[in-house]
Amino acid sequence: MPIHVTDYTWQQTSEKILLSLDLHQTSPKNVDIVTTNSYLKVSFLPYIFEAFLCHMINADQSTAQIMKGQIKFDLAKEDHVHWSDLCLKLSREEMQNKRQEAIKDVEEQEKKSKSKKKRSVIAVKDLLSLEQISEDDKVREERKKLIEREKTDFLKQTIEDDPQNNQTQGISAQCSVDCHLFLDATSKPDIRRRISSMCSEDGTAVAQEMDYDGDGEDSIYYSSTENLHLKNGNVKIDKVDNGNRKQRKSSSIRKAALKDKEEKRKEEKKKVTTVPPVWENCIIKVKHTTRVFPTPSRESTQAEEQQWLTSQSVHSSAAKDFSSESSEEHLKKKAISLFSNGDYRGCVNACTEALKVNPCMSSLYSNRAAANLALNNLHHTINDCTKALELLTPPTEDNSKSRLLCHIRRGTAFVRLGLLSEGLAEYQAAHQITPENKTLKKDVEKIQAMITTSTDSGDSNEDDSGCGEDGVSVGNNLA
């Protein structure tokens, strides 16, 4: 149970409550604080401080500070009123309801904080994505400006290098067309195309140079360098066409090789695969070597295992000899010898085994009761004596000695358990069987004196245990 702390001091202003609490030399790491608008809890095991506040506070604006073995709270008042006391005086049920309300408030605050964190993370992600989009837009605009600048520089260079200024208008028009082609080419990312414009030698026409750099089959349709010179309306093929023809030839060879592979695959599919014959069913007989131990055999443990098997064989032979003599009389004699040697547990086991052979022998129950009494198994003693007395009916002179021992042992067990009246009844029954026995008479008088002098149940229990061990006869003789 935690220890509730009551040594605290508090004072108030018009806006705040100042509370200080001693931590009793507890480390600040082990301090747990729970604060709601109407509940305050500080847990620093084995101490705990609980406050059911009289008025509402603003938990968001309240603070706590741990320094010099004390925790100081600065609680902001919700309403600027004077507090007559810090805590409310509530019943147990009201306090439990307040605790449950505080738990609900704390859970709601955690949910709100988690949702607020999620919203902030989403907002940060959105902001980062917007910044990335703006950066991409800036890079795109810079690229466009760079392309426009290159176009204008190219036009200026072309005009400056042209000896005939009267062809400038046609050149500018043709260059604008080429620039349009350049923009179309850059819009296709799969094919890298380069188009440049320049003036011919006499300035009457514009020469176009289009380069296509292709990979795989694209190079069949687009040559690496193809120059088309337009002069006086006639198309002349440059020497570069020879290289283009070689490239087309190699591509046709690759196509033919691919066709051959496809044909070979089709032929292999057409071939009928021969299925091997099904094996005939048969039975495989496996013989395992006989082994006693579940673990695999090892040379390092072979000697130890052999020794264990030898000892087991000796015990098994002894058990067979014992089973041959497992009559109730043999077991009864063995129980008596074990009891006389002080082996009470062995005596109990021997009697139990004998009762499995003959469960109607009263002397076995009586002897087992004596062994249980020596082991201080009092309830077992009572049960065995009761069973023996049931078997010793009707009472006769022949079984009087057995009944006497059963009553004495059961009475002794009752006295040791503190049941003096039941123990007295058993000793009186034993005394009726042998009225001339002075020892039993003294025991009966002692138990009667103990019953009369006992004031309460606690005192009687203390006295009873001593009587059972010192002054009352137990009946240790076996029948």
NORBELCOR-V309528 format. One record per backbone hydrogen bond with DSSP energy under -0.5 kcal/mol. NH is the residue of the N-H (numbers start at 1). CO is the residue of the C=O. Records with the same first field share a line. If there is no record, write none. Layout:
NH=CO / CO
This chain:
3=46
4=2
5=48
8=6
9=20
11=18
13=16
17=75
18=11
19=17 / 73
20=9
21=71
22=7
23=69
30=27
31=28
32=43
34=41
36=39
40=51
41=34
42=49
43=32
44=42 / 47
47=44
48=3
49=42
51=40
53=38 / 51
54=86
57=37
58=76
59=57
62=58
63=74
65=72
67=65 / 70
70=67
71=21
72=65
73=19
74=63
75=17 / 73
76=58
77=15
78=56
79=56
81=79
84=82
88=52
90=88
95=91
96=92
97=93
98=94
99=95
100=96
101=97
102=98
103=99
104=100
105=101
106=102
107=103
108=104
109=105
110=106
111=107
112=108
113=109
114=110
115=111
116=112
117=113
118=114
119=115
120=116
121=117
122=118
123=119
124=120
125=121
126=122
127=123
128=124
129=125
130=126
131=127
132=128
133=129
134=130
135=131
136=132
137=133
138=134
139=135
140=136
141=137
142=138
143=139
144=140
145=141
146=142
147=143
148=144
149=145
150=146
151=147
152=148
153=149
154=150
155=151
156=152
157=153
158=154
159=155
160=156
161=157
162=158
165=163
167=164
168=165
171=167
172=168
173=169
174=170
175=171
176=172
177=173
178=174
179=175
180=176
181=177
182=178
183=179
184=180
185=181
186=182
187=183
188=185
189=187
192=190 / 213
193=191
194=211
196=209
198=207
200=205
207=198
208=228
209=196
210=208 / 226
211=194 / 209
212=223
213=192 / 211
214=212
218=215
219=216
220=217
221=217 / 218
222=218
226=210
228=208 / 226
229=227 / 236
230=228
231=229 / 234
234=231
236=229 / 234
238=227
241=238
242=239
243=239 / 240
244=240
245=241
246=242
247=243
248=244
249=245
250=246
251=247
252=248
253=249
254=250
255=251
256=252
257=253
258=254
259=255
260=256
261=257
262=258
263=259
264=260
265=261
266=262
267=263
268=264
269=265
270=266
271=267
273=271
275=273
284=282
285=283
286=284
288=286
302=299
305=301
306=302
307=303
308=304
309=305
310=306
311=307
312=308
313=309
314=310
315=311
316=312
317=313
318=314
319=315
320=316
321=317
322=318
323=319
324=320
325=321
326=323
327=325
331=327
332=328
333=329
334=330
335=331
336=332
337=333
338=334
339=335
340=336
341=337
342=339
343=338
344=342
347=343
348=344
349=345
350=346
351=347
352=348
353=349
354=350
355=351
356=352
357=353
358=354
361=358
362=360
364=361
365=361
366=362
367=363
368=364
369=365
370=366
371=367
372=368
373=369
374=370
375=371
376=373
377=372
378=376
381=377
382=378
383=379
384=380
385=381
386=382
387=383
388=384
389=385
390=386
391=387
392=388
393=390
400=397
403=399
404=400
405=401
406=402
407=403
408=404
409=405
410=406
411=407
412=408
413=409
414=410
415=411
416=412
417=413
418=415
419=414
420=418
423=419
424=420
425=421
426=422
427=423
428=424
429=425
430=426
431=427
432=428
433=429
434=430
437=434
438=436
441=437
442=438
443=439
444=440
445=441
446=442
447=443
448=444
449=445
450=446
451=447
452=448
453=449
454=450
460=456
461=457
462=458
463=459
464=460
465=461
466=462
467=463
468=464
469=465
470=466
471=467
472=467
